[in-house]
Amino acid sequence: MNHKVHLAHLGCAKNMVDSEIFLAHFDRLGFSQTENPNDADLVLVNTCGFITAAKEQSIDTIFEHVEAKNRRVVVAGCLYQRYANLPEQMPEVDGWLRTNNYKDVRTLIQKLGFNTDGFTSTANQYERVLLEKNSHAYLRISEGCNKNCSFCSIPGFKGRMVSRTIESLVEEAQTLIDNGIKELNIVSQDTCNYGVDIYGAGKGGKHFRTLLEKLTELDIERVRLLYLYPLWLDHNFYEFMAENPKICNYIDMPLQHASQKVLKSMKRPGNGDRYLEEISKIRTIIPDVSMRTTLIVGFPGETEADFQELNDFVREANFEWLGAFPYYREENTTAFNLNEQVHHKTKYRRQRQILNTYHQMRQNLPSRIGQTHRVILEEKIDNIWLARTYFQAPEVDGVVYVKNHDGYTGELLDVTITNELDFDLEADPKV
């Protein structure tokens, strides 16, 4: 009998990789995927447990499916990894998965009464059913983090960094390419530090560079680097990026703040002046680089002077892409017990102000109208293609709307930018 599974996916790109591995396991166990939970025999809720808002969303999603009472509900992901006592608090849930291990999935499915006779007892741990039916995929190179940022809960439930071998990552990347993927987006909690746990010390991203050298030997159009820790990579690494045509001239570097006092309290390196110096050097080495950062406002002890320093930094740094978030007080982090907690209204006012400064600054960036860029076509809606350039990461940055073209998913197409729509662009195929 063919059973059906519905996936309720929550969380970041790293969690998406787990969701795709889970779906591959269920597929191997005879389950077909359904987008309609009402048609499902089992719903898998892959949760996020990073911050308060994500935890609340995860809990709401769990109870939404539990209350339907017409399917089994299994919970996996970060929320359960962070709070081991959840099964006691949610006895309504039918099953729990702490890892994406195939044997654990198979054992739980059997326990819930589903027949797995005739299905293999082993599986490739990194086999995936991709959630996004387009031309990019995420490649998670490690799990866990060796940093101890005072605001972050991740090391507390993910543990220290565990890197995958270069060989296994190249093998998985080749499988993704064989399935039509044109762009690999490299993700982890501690990307720059990749490999130090298995290959020994490596300053300036030594092992990460070795991995990228191997990945770019494959028949892939683009490799994009996400979650780069500030000031960890040396300038030789950026020169390597500039010289390798397959690596996107795109840097995602979550700086979090610019005030040295706040950064020190966050247990983060650097300060605004040091960051501006580094950004300037990167732009010199990679002239057409596109940079993204994320910032936290309202961290305990952040004064108006600290905030204005951050606001001035945003105005001067000229980030193409920026996100700003209020500080969330998370238990089991060293920042949880800090004095001088900032009032929530102040946090949201500062968030709005930072984003307003960013939007104002963005108006002064050079226009892209008339420029020619190579895009990858991803999805067609009402005869218009959604595509992305090297300076647009999936989900978080804008897209290019391409008109007047038939095309196919994954096609590489040179286009001329005809219009700017705030964060998105319009383009026609290059004549």
SEVEX-347189 format. One line per 2 residues: number of its first residue (from 0); for each residue x negated, y negated, z negated of C-alpha. Coordinates in nm, 3 decimals. Example, Ala and Ser with C-alpha at 12.3 -4.5 7.8 and 13.67 -1.06 7.14 Angstrom:
REM residues 2
0	-1.230:0.450:-0.780  -1.367:0.106:-0.714
***
This chain:
REM residues 431
0	0.000:0.000:0.000  -0.133:-0.345:0.092
2	-0.113:-0.579:-0.204  -0.135:-0.957:-0.180
4	-0.349:-1.199:-0.380  -0.305:-1.574:-0.409
6	-0.606:-1.786:-0.508  -0.557:-2.100:-0.716
8	-0.900:-2.261:-0.682  -1.009:-2.548:-0.907
10	-1.340:-2.723:-0.954  -1.652:-2.808:-0.761
12	-1.827:-2.668:-0.456  -2.029:-2.432:-0.674
14	-1.704:-2.289:-0.810  -1.575:-2.259:-0.454
16	-1.855:-2.014:-0.381  -1.729:-1.796:-0.668
18	-1.374:-1.817:-0.531  -1.497:-1.700:-0.191
20	-1.685:-1.409:-0.349  -1.373:-1.312:-0.547
22	-1.165:-1.312:-0.229  -1.416:-1.086:-0.058
24	-1.391:-0.841:-0.349  -1.011:-0.840:-0.336
26	-1.023:-0.792:0.039  -1.248:-0.490:-0.009
28	-1.001:-0.355:-0.265  -0.711:-0.368:-0.019
30	-0.559:-0.705:-0.105  -0.466:-0.950:0.169
32	-0.469:-1.320:0.089  -0.148:-1.524:0.086
34	-0.111:-1.901:0.063  0.231:-1.860:-0.100
36	0.209:-1.757:-0.467  0.569:-1.631:-0.454
38	0.458:-1.363:-0.209  0.165:-1.252:-0.425
40	0.136:-0.943:-0.641  -0.152:-1.109:-0.823
42	-0.264:-1.470:-0.867  -0.628:-1.542:-0.942
44	-0.682:-1.880:-1.110  -1.046:-1.981:-1.081
46	-1.076:-2.258:-1.340  -1.295:-2.560:-1.405
48	-1.406:-2.642:-1.759  -1.640:-2.936:-1.707
50	-1.446:-3.233:-1.844  -1.116:-3.293:-2.021
52	-0.913:-3.376:-1.710  -1.037:-3.063:-1.532
54	-0.962:-2.845:-1.834  -0.609:-2.982:-1.858
56	-0.551:-2.918:-1.488  -0.679:-2.562:-1.525
58	-0.451:-2.491:-1.822  -0.150:-2.641:-1.644
60	-0.220:-2.424:-1.339  -0.248:-2.109:-1.549
62	0.087:-2.167:-1.720  0.252:-2.265:-1.393
64	0.182:-1.917:-1.259  0.240:-1.734:-1.587
66	0.588:-1.886:-1.617  0.683:-1.760:-1.270
68	0.684:-1.406:-1.421  0.690:-1.233:-1.082
70	0.319:-1.162:-1.040  0.017:-1.064:-1.242
72	-0.206:-1.357:-1.340  -0.583:-1.323:-1.374
74	-0.806:-1.608:-1.494  -1.172:-1.657:-1.411
76	-1.420:-1.942:-1.393  -1.577:-2.207:-1.609
78	-1.293:-2.262:-1.856  -1.309:-1.898:-1.970
80	-1.689:-1.901:-1.966  -1.684:-2.206:-2.191
82	-1.407:-2.089:-2.427  -1.440:-1.718:-2.497
84	-1.134:-1.717:-2.728  -0.888:-1.809:-2.452
86	-0.741:-1.455:-2.430  -0.629:-1.489:-2.791
88	-0.469:-1.826:-2.721  -0.308:-1.720:-2.393
90	-0.178:-1.366:-2.440  0.060:-1.427:-2.148
92	-0.232:-1.394:-1.905  -0.266:-1.041:-1.767
94	-0.641:-1.031:-1.717  -0.967:-1.221:-1.756
96	-1.287:-1.219:-1.549  -1.605:-1.369:-1.693
98	-1.817:-1.299:-1.384  -1.766:-1.244:-1.012
100	-1.915:-0.896:-1.034  -1.737:-0.653:-0.801
102	-1.728:-0.370:-1.054  -1.563:-0.597:-1.311
104	-1.299:-0.698:-1.057  -1.235:-0.337:-0.958
106	-1.210:-0.222:-1.320  -0.962:-0.497:-1.406
108	-0.749:-0.424:-1.097  -0.728:-0.059:-1.199
110	-0.640:-0.157:-1.556  -0.353:-0.369:-1.423
112	-0.211:-0.067:-1.244  -0.317:-0.134:-0.885
114	-0.432:0.173:-0.694  -0.792:0.143:-0.571
116	-0.828:0.503:-0.452  -1.019:0.522:-0.128
118	-1.193:0.190:-0.176  -1.567:0.172:-0.225
120	-1.713:0.137:-0.572  -1.991:-0.094:-0.455
122	-2.004:-0.423:-0.265  -2.243:-0.693:-0.152
124	-2.237:-0.944:-0.438  -2.270:-1.236:-0.195
126	-2.013:-1.131:0.061  -1.761:-1.415:0.095
128	-1.425:-1.501:0.250  -1.465:-1.870:0.333
130	-1.187:-2.095:0.203  -1.240:-2.371:0.455
132	-1.180:-2.252:0.810  -1.418:-2.494:0.973
134	-1.787:-2.523:1.051  -1.958:-2.584:0.715
136	-2.022:-2.373:0.407  -2.188:-2.411:0.070
138	-2.500:-2.216:-0.019  -2.546:-2.190:-0.397
140	-2.915:-2.140:-0.466  -2.907:-2.109:-0.845
142	-2.676:-2.109:-1.144  -2.723:-2.282:-1.479
144	-2.950:-2.576:-1.566  -3.274:-2.640:-1.753
146	-3.194:-3.007:-1.816  -3.035:-3.122:-2.141
148	-2.840:-3.436:-2.043  -2.655:-3.543:-2.355
150	-2.317:-3.586:-2.181  -2.313:-3.255:-1.995
152	-2.149:-2.937:-2.119  -2.272:-2.710:-1.837
154	-2.590:-2.565:-1.995  -2.382:-2.469:-2.297
156	-2.175:-2.217:-2.103  -2.375:-2.159:-1.783
158	-2.707:-2.115:-1.962  -3.052:-2.188:-1.830
160	-3.119:-2.190:-1.459  -3.125:-1.858:-1.276
162	-3.247:-1.892:-0.918  -3.172:-1.653:-0.638
164	-3.460:-1.524:-0.432  -3.553:-1.693:-0.106
166	-3.498:-1.363:0.075  -3.141:-1.322:-0.051
168	-3.054:-1.682:0.036  -3.193:-1.651:0.387
170	-2.993:-1.329:0.431  -2.672:-1.494:0.314
172	-2.737:-1.800:0.529  -2.782:-1.580:0.834
174	-2.448:-1.408:0.761  -2.278:-1.749:0.740
176	-2.438:-1.855:1.068  -2.324:-1.530:1.231
178	-1.971:-1.627:1.123  -1.990:-1.959:1.305
180	-2.120:-2.192:1.035  -2.309:-2.494:1.174
182	-2.389:-2.679:0.852  -2.522:-2.540:0.523
184	-2.468:-2.756:0.215  -2.715:-2.665:-0.058
186	-2.563:-2.674:-0.408  -2.663:-2.586:-0.764
188	-2.670:-2.755:-1.102  -3.045:-2.819:-1.076
190	-3.132:-2.821:-0.706  -3.477:-2.984:-0.715
192	-3.596:-2.743:-0.984  -3.509:-2.438:-0.773
194	-3.735:-2.137:-0.813  -3.940:-2.233:-1.120
196	-3.783:-1.948:-1.315  -3.891:-1.682:-1.065
198	-4.185:-1.834:-0.876  -4.356:-2.035:-1.151
200	-4.412:-2.407:-1.195  -4.357:-2.614:-0.883
202	-4.397:-2.990:-0.900  -4.213:-3.219:-0.664
204	-3.971:-2.955:-0.539  -4.239:-2.713:-0.417
206	-4.022:-2.399:-0.416  -3.719:-2.587:-0.289
208	-3.925:-2.701:0.008  -4.037:-2.344:0.076
210	-3.673:-2.233:0.077  -3.578:-2.513:0.316
212	-3.861:-2.423:0.550  -3.723:-2.069:0.573
214	-3.361:-2.181:0.613  -3.443:-2.426:0.892
216	-3.616:-2.151:1.087  -3.268:-2.005:1.136
218	-3.034:-2.105:1.419  -2.852:-2.368:1.213
220	-2.761:-2.721:1.320  -2.777:-2.894:0.981
222	-2.891:-2.834:0.625  -2.764:-3.087:0.370
224	-2.913:-3.132:0.022  -2.676:-3.204:-0.267
226	-2.725:-3.279:-0.640  -3.089:-3.395:-0.632
228	-3.219:-3.490:-0.977  -3.359:-3.847:-0.977
230	-3.737:-3.897:-0.964  -3.807:-3.524:-0.946
232	-3.907:-3.500:-0.580  -4.235:-3.650:-0.457
234	-4.279:-3.860:-0.146  -4.431:-3.568:0.043
236	-4.093:-3.400:0.011  -3.916:-3.698:0.168
238	-4.171:-3.701:0.450  -4.090:-3.333:0.503
240	-3.720:-3.421:0.523  -3.789:-3.697:0.775
242	-3.996:-3.465:0.995  -3.751:-3.172:0.992
244	-3.471:-3.242:1.242  -3.239:-2.982:1.087
246	-3.236:-3.141:0.742  -2.980:-3.419:0.719
248	-3.121:-3.762:0.643  -2.884:-3.770:0.350
250	-2.968:-3.785:-0.019  -2.718:-3.718:-0.297
252	-2.887:-3.836:-0.617  -2.654:-3.874:-0.919
254	-2.831:-4.150:-1.116  -2.553:-4.192:-1.381
256	-2.669:-4.540:-1.494  -2.927:-4.816:-1.456
258	-2.976:-4.940:-1.812  -3.286:-4.781:-1.961
260	-3.126:-4.784:-2.306  -2.819:-4.596:-2.183
262	-3.025:-4.356:-1.971  -3.245:-4.275:-2.269
264	-2.936:-4.199:-2.475  -2.812:-3.980:-2.188
266	-3.151:-3.804:-2.190  -3.203:-3.909:-1.831
268	-3.521:-4.048:-1.674  -3.597:-4.390:-1.527
270	-3.427:-4.727:-1.520  -3.268:-4.956:-1.263
272	-3.596:-5.114:-1.147  -3.761:-4.775:-1.112
274	-3.463:-4.645:-0.914  -3.464:-4.946:-0.683
276	-3.834:-4.892:-0.618  -3.774:-4.526:-0.539
278	-3.477:-4.603:-0.314  -3.686:-4.857:-0.123
280	-3.965:-4.604:-0.068  -3.718:-4.338:0.047
282	-3.562:-4.579:0.296  -3.912:-4.662:0.424
284	-3.993:-4.293:0.474  -3.647:-4.207:0.616
286	-3.523:-4.529:0.784  -3.178:-4.394:0.877
288	-3.116:-4.220:0.545  -2.767:-4.227:0.395
290	-2.759:-4.224:0.014  -2.489:-4.123:-0.233
292	-2.485:-4.156:-0.610  -2.246:-4.102:-0.899
294	-2.232:-4.316:-1.212  -2.088:-4.287:-1.562
296	-1.941:-4.595:-1.730  -1.838:-4.632:-2.092
298	-2.108:-4.405:-2.235  -2.136:-4.441:-2.616
300	-2.327:-4.757:-2.700  -2.290:-4.909:-2.353
302	-2.265:-5.286:-2.411  -2.138:-5.549:-2.170
304	-2.502:-5.633:-2.100  -2.577:-5.270:-2.015
306	-2.274:-5.259:-1.790  -2.367:-5.581:-1.612
308	-2.712:-5.435:-1.549  -2.544:-5.136:-1.386
310	-2.312:-5.363:-1.187  -2.605:-5.571:-1.059
312	-2.789:-5.251:-0.969  -2.496:-5.130:-0.758
314	-2.490:-5.465:-0.578  -2.860:-5.440:-0.497
316	-2.903:-5.068:-0.423  -2.676:-5.062:-0.114
318	-2.553:-4.705:-0.150  -2.355:-4.587:0.149
320	-2.149:-4.366:-0.080  -2.076:-4.402:-0.453
322	-1.850:-4.253:-0.717  -1.797:-4.392:-1.068
324	-1.635:-4.208:-1.354  -1.545:-4.293:-1.714
326	-1.740:-4.107:-1.981  -1.556:-3.803:-2.118
328	-1.638:-3.702:-2.473  -1.704:-3.328:-2.457
330	-1.751:-3.104:-2.760  -2.078:-2.910:-2.791
332	-2.275:-3.189:-2.623  -2.522:-3.407:-2.810
334	-2.335:-3.722:-2.701  -2.015:-3.602:-2.870
336	-2.121:-3.728:-3.212  -2.285:-4.052:-3.098
338	-2.164:-4.369:-3.265  -2.024:-4.670:-3.079
340	-1.772:-4.484:-2.867  -1.635:-4.721:-2.602
342	-1.259:-4.787:-2.598  -1.079:-4.607:-2.317
344	-0.936:-4.931:-2.176  -1.287:-5.072:-2.153
346	-1.407:-4.759:-1.973  -1.139:-4.784:-1.706
348	-1.189:-5.159:-1.663  -1.560:-5.101:-1.606
350	-1.487:-4.817:-1.364  -1.260:-5.044:-1.158
352	-1.519:-5.321:-1.163  -1.802:-5.095:-1.048
354	-1.592:-4.957:-0.764  -1.486:-5.308:-0.666
356	-1.851:-5.417:-0.656  -1.934:-5.115:-0.442
358	-1.649:-5.193:-0.201  -1.765:-5.555:-0.173
360	-2.125:-5.446:-0.114  -2.015:-5.195:0.147
362	-1.867:-5.473:0.360  -2.221:-5.602:0.408
364	-2.362:-5.276:0.541  -2.451:-5.283:0.912
366	-2.160:-5.199:1.141  -2.170:-4.861:1.311
368	-1.943:-4.966:1.597  -2.116:-4.892:1.925
370	-2.355:-4.640:1.775  -2.381:-4.290:1.917
372	-2.390:-3.997:1.675  -2.372:-3.622:1.703
374	-2.074:-3.480:1.516  -1.954:-3.131:1.434
376	-1.585:-3.078:1.510  -1.407:-2.920:1.214
378	-1.029:-2.941:1.234  -0.774:-3.062:1.489
380	-0.459:-3.240:1.371  -0.208:-3.386:1.618
382	-0.460:-3.390:1.903  -0.721:-3.571:1.696
384	-1.035:-3.396:1.576  -1.171:-3.442:1.226
386	-1.548:-3.436:1.257  -1.852:-3.526:1.050
388	-2.192:-3.681:1.116  -2.515:-3.625:0.925
390	-2.423:-3.914:0.692  -2.089:-3.763:0.583
392	-2.089:-3.478:0.332  -1.779:-3.256:0.318
394	-1.489:-3.364:0.097  -1.658:-3.660:-0.073
396	-1.747:-3.890:0.218  -1.548:-4.017:0.514
398	-1.478:-3.840:0.841  -1.489:-3.930:1.210
400	-1.161:-3.917:1.402  -1.242:-3.810:1.757
402	-0.980:-3.882:2.023  -0.951:-3.780:2.387
404	-1.123:-3.443:2.356  -1.004:-3.082:2.371
406	-1.299:-2.906:2.207  -1.320:-2.626:1.952
408	-1.411:-2.586:1.586  -1.785:-2.594:1.542
410	-1.854:-2.776:1.867  -2.146:-3.020:1.863
412	-2.040:-3.340:2.033  -2.207:-3.677:2.093
414	-1.959:-3.957:2.025  -1.957:-4.335:2.034
416	-1.813:-4.511:1.729  -1.525:-4.737:1.834
418	-1.374:-4.850:1.503  -1.436:-4.856:1.128
420	-1.151:-4.769:0.892  -1.290:-4.849:0.548
422	-1.455:-4.513:0.473  -1.363:-4.332:0.795
424	-1.463:-4.392:1.156  -1.296:-4.356:1.494
426	-1.488:-4.240:1.799  -1.461:-4.127:2.159
428	-1.677:-3.867:2.330  -1.988:-4.028:2.472
430	-1.950:-4.092:2.844
***
